[in-house]
């Protein structure tokens, strides 16, 4: 398998970030929350799309 430098860099950065927080998920989550609270850009929330019903295969062939 070929090595992907972007994947390798992402994994290295993730590992470094976790190491800085003692590989503690609670500390990592607290840091993420802290960063979010200081963010100047607002997150965009899109409204959910209405569900679209698809006819079953039997219904779609009933007209044919």
N, C-alpha and C positions, 0 to 999 in steps of 0.2 A: 504494500500500500504506500502511496506517495505521502510525504509529509507536507502538511499545509502550514505555511508560516503564520498565517492569521490565526488558525486554531491553536497552534503552539503558543503564540503570544497571548491569546485570550486565556489559555489555561495557566500560563505563568503569572499573568496579572491577577487572576482569581486566587491562585495559590498564595501569592504575596499578600493580597488583601486579607485572606483568612489568617495567615500567619501573624500579621500585624494586630489581629484581634484575638490572638491565642487560640485560633481554630474553634472559637466558642460561638455557636450559632446565635445565642442571646446577645452577645456583644456585637456581632455583625449586624443583627437586626436593629439593635439600638443605634448603631452608627448610621444605618440607612435611614431610620426615622429622623435622626438628628439632621442629616443632610437634606431630607425632604422638607423639614420645618424651616430651613434656611434658604430654600430655593426661591429664586425670584420669578421663575416662570411657573405658571399654573399648569397643572396637568389637564389635559383635555379629556372630557368624558363624553363619549358618543352615546346617543340614545339607542336602546336595543332595536334591532330590526324586527318587524312583525314576522311571525312564523308563516311560511308558505306551505300549504298542504299540497302534496303531490298525490295524484290518483294511484291507487295500487295497480300493478301490472294487469290484473283481471279487469279492472274498470277501464283502463286505457285502451284495451283491445275489444271492449264491448261494442264500440261504435264501428269497428272495422269490419 
